[in-house]
Amino acid sequence: MAHLEDPRGRSAKRLMDTRLKDRPHLFLFHSEKWFAMGIVIAGLMAWEGGVRLGKISSLFFPAPSVILLTSIQLIMNGKLTTHLGITLWRVFLGFFLGGISGLILGLAMGWSRSLRMIVDPLIAAAHPVPKIAILPLIMILFGIGESSKIVVIAVATFFPMLINTVAGVRQIHPIHFEVAQNYGAGLNKILTRVIVPGSLPFVLTGARLALNMALLLAIAVELVSAQEGLGAMIWLAWQTLRTEELYVSLFVTAGLGVVFNFFLQRITLHLVPWQTEQRI
């Protein structure tokens, strides 16, 4: 009996082969991803074996299996989820306040040369100052409660969003503004049809930097002046030498960074497909 093959299967196979031929770097991308995962798995296995064989101190480097069991216990008793929820609330609230402020001022500075000349020296002076260093001053102004923590995070997220937004607006070619004005576009049309789309790749890059900065500052502030949150959990674990809980907190923080970046990459792929297509 002759072998029957689904023509749709042949079409799909030909389409996949064509895509791989046209874009061999897609295959390389997936290969690199699996290679990176293999390195991580091999490293964890070596870590586990080193602890079990007594070559690595379990006090300072508890086995990955112990860290995994500890994380499950912390999830079951609600301790990890409580601290994680508090940190996320601080991160997103500070990111929203600082990011929106930086976005609005960045659009205005990019559009107005006069405003940029006035504000840019102030930004240049304030940006290099470590934000955690101004926490005592902010605590004097806003108290020792949640407000001061949120303000520090918002200040930290303000600058990367502002700087990237200004750069995004300024890199738009002047001919786009001239064409829009020649067609009778008002300020609102220029803002929504020229400035926002043209600066969007830079704005999304600023959002990515600002969100990571918000997470960094949230952990730093919790280490210094909080009783709850992942940073406070890290500090308490260090004080009591419960290193497995310390590693759980660090891994969860690292995982948050990966999730944030993946989420913003998906948004960029959806909102700025032309830029992503150039990189593929």
C-alpha positions in Angstrom: 0.0 0.0 0.0 1.3 3.4 -0.9 2.3 5.7 2.0 -0.1 8.5 2.4 1.1 11.8 3.8 -1.0 14.7 4.8 -0.4 17.6 2.4 -0.9 20.0 5.2 1.9 18.4 7.0 4.2 18.7 4.0 3.2 22.4 3.6 3.9 23.1 7.3 7.3 21.4 7.1 8.2 23.3 3.9 7.2 26.5 5.6 9.3 25.8 8.7 12.3 24.8 6.5 11.9 28.0 4.5 11.8 30.1 7.7 14.9 28.4 9.1 16.7 28.9 5.8 15.6 32.6 5.6 16.4 33.2 9.3 19.1 30.9 10.4 19.7 33.1 13.5 16.3 31.9 14.8 17.8 28.4 15.1 20.9 29.9 16.7 18.8 31.8 19.2 17.0 28.7 20.3 20.2 26.8 20.5 21.9 29.5 22.6 18.8 29.5 24.9 19.0 25.7 25.5 22.8 26.0 25.9 22.4 28.6 28.6 19.8 26.5 30.4 22.2 23.5 30.2 24.9 25.6 31.8 22.6 26.6 34.6 21.5 23.1 35.2 25.1 21.8 35.2 26.1 24.5 37.7 23.3 23.6 40.0 24.2 19.9 39.8 27.8 20.6 40.5 26.7 22.8 43.5 24.5 20.0 44.8 27.2 17.4 44.4 29.9 19.6 46.0 27.7 20.1 49.1 26.8 16.5 49.5 30.5 15.4 49.1 31.5 17.9 51.7 33.6 20.0 49.3 31.4 23.1 49.7 30.3 24.5 53.1 26.6 23.9 53.6 26.5 26.8 56.0 27.4 29.4 53.5 26.2 27.6 50.3 23.3 25.4 51.2 22.4 22.8 48.6 19.9 23.8 45.9 17.6 21.0 47.0 17.6 22.5 50.5 16.9 25.9 49.1 14.0 24.5 47.0 12.5 22.8 50.0 12.9 25.9 52.1 11.1 28.0 49.4 8.2 25.5 49.4 7.9 25.7 53.2 8.0 29.5 53.1 5.3 29.5 50.4 3.1 27.1 52.4 3.3 29.1 55.6 2.7 32.3 53.7 5.9 34.1 54.8 7.4 34.3 51.3 4.1 35.4 49.6 3.6 38.1 52.2 7.0 39.6 51.9 6.9 39.3 48.1 3.5 41.0 47.9 4.7 44.0 50.0 7.8 44.4 47.8 5.8 44.2 44.6 3.4 46.8 45.9 6.2 49.2 46.7 7.9 48.5 43.3 4.8 49.1 41.2 3.6 52.2 43.1 7.0 53.8 43.0 7.5 52.9 39.4 4.1 54.4 38.5 4.6 57.7 40.3 8.2 58.2 39.2 7.7 56.8 35.7 4.7 58.9 34.8 6.4 62.0 36.1 9.5 61.3 34.1 7.5 60.5 31.0 5.5 63.8 31.1 8.5 66.0 31.9 10.6 64.1 29.3 8.1 64.7 26.5 8.0 68.4 27.4 11.8 68.7 27.6 12.2 66.9 24.3 9.7 69.2 22.6 10.7 72.5 24.2 14.3 73.6 23.8 13.8 76.4 26.4 12.5 74.0 29.0 15.4 71.6 28.3 18.0 74.4 28.7 16.5 75.3 32.1 15.9 71.8 33.6 18.8 69.8 32.1 21.5 71.3 34.5 19.3 70.3 37.5 18.9 66.8 36.1 22.6 66.5 35.5 23.3 67.5 39.1 20.7 65.4 40.8 21.0 62.2 38.7 24.4 61.0 40.0 23.4 61.3 43.6 22.8 57.8 45.1 19.1 57.6 45.8 19.5 55.5 48.9 21.8 58.3 50.3 18.9 60.8 50.3 16.6 58.4 52.3 17.3 60.1 55.6 16.3 63.5 54.1 13.2 62.0 52.6 12.3 60.3 56.0 12.6 63.8 57.6 10.2 65.2 55.0 7.7 62.3 54.7 8.1 60.4 57.9 9.4 56.9 58.6 6.3 55.1 57.2 5.6 53.8 53.8 5.5 57.2 52.1 9.3 57.7 52.4 10.0 54.3 50.9 7.7 54.9 48.0 9.2 58.4 47.4 12.7 57.0 47.2 11.7 54.4 44.7 9.8 57.0 42.7 12.8 59.3 42.6 15.0 56.4 41.4 12.6 55.5 38.6 12.1 59.1 37.5 15.6 59.7 36.0 15.9 56.7 33.6 12.4 57.3 32.3 13.1 61.1 31.9 16.5 60.7 30.2 15.3 58.1 27.7 12.1 59.9 26.9 14.1 63.1 26.1 16.5 61.2 24.0 13.5 59.5 22.2 11.9 62.8 21.3 15.1 64.5 20.2 16.0 61.7 17.8 12.8 62.2 15.8 13.8 63.8 12.5 12.5 67.4 12.1 11.0 66.6 8.8 8.3 64.6 10.6 7.2 67.7 12.5 7.3 69.8 9.3 5.1 67.4 7.4 2.6 67.3 10.3 2.4 71.1 10.5 2.1 71.4 6.7 -1.0 69.1 6.9 -2.5 71.4 9.6 -1.8 69.2 12.6 -2.3 70.9 15.9 -0.3 70.3 19.1 -2.5 67.3 20.1 -2.1 65.6 16.7 1.7 66.2 16.7 1.9 64.7 20.2 -0.2 61.6 19.5 0.9 61.0 15.8 4.5 62.1 15.8 6.1 62.5 19.3 4.7 59.5 21.1 5.1 56.9 18.3 8.6 58.3 17.4 9.9 58.2 20.9 8.2 54.9 22.0 11.2 52.6 21.6 13.2 54.9 23.9 10.3 55.2 26.3 10.0 51.4 26.6 13.7 51.1 27.1 13.4 53.7 29.9 10.5 51.8 31.4 12.6 48.7 31.5 15.5 50.4 33.2 13.1 52.2 35.6 11.3 49.0 36.6 14.6 47.3 37.4 15.8 50.3 39.3 12.5 50.3 41.3 13.2 46.7 42.3 16.8 47.5 43.2 15.8 50.5 45.4 12.9 48.6 47.0 15.2 45.9 48.2 17.8 48.4 49.3 15.2 50.5 51.3 13.8 47.3 52.9 17.3 46.3 54.0 17.8 49.6 55.7 14.4 50.7 57.1 11.7 48.1 56.8 10.3 45.2 58.8 8.5 43.5 55.8 9.5 42.8 52.2 12.1 40.7 50.5 14.9 43.1 51.6 13.8 42.8 55.2 13.6 39.0 54.8 17.2 39.0 53.5 18.4 41.1 56.4 16.7 38.9 59.0 18.0 35.7 57.4 21.6 37.1 57.5 21.2 38.1 61.2 20.0 34.7 62.2 22.4 32.8 59.8 19.5 31.1 58.0 21.3 31.2 54.8 18.8 29.0 53.0 16.2 31.7 53.5 18.7 34.3 52.3 19.2 32.4 49.1 15.5 32.0 48.6 15.0 35.7 48.8 17.9 36.4 46.4 16.6 33.9 43.9 13.1 35.3 44.1 14.5 38.8 43.5 16.5 37.6 40.5 13.4 35.8 39.2 11.4 39.1 39.5 14.0 40.8 37.3 13.7 38.1 34.7 9.9 38.3 34.7 9.9 42.1 34.5 12.3 42.0 31.5 10.3 39.3 29.7 7.0 41.2 30.3 8.5 44.5 28.9 10.0 42.6 25.9 6.6 41.2 25.1 5.1 44.7 25.3 7.9 46.1 23.0 7.3 43.3 20.5 3.6 44.2 20.4 4.0 48.0 20.4 7.2 48.4 18.4 7.2 45.5 16.0 9.5 47.2 13.5 12.3 47.6 16.0 12.1 44.0 17.1 11.9 42.9 13.4 15.2 44.6 12.7 16.9 42.7 15.5 15.6 39.3 14.4 
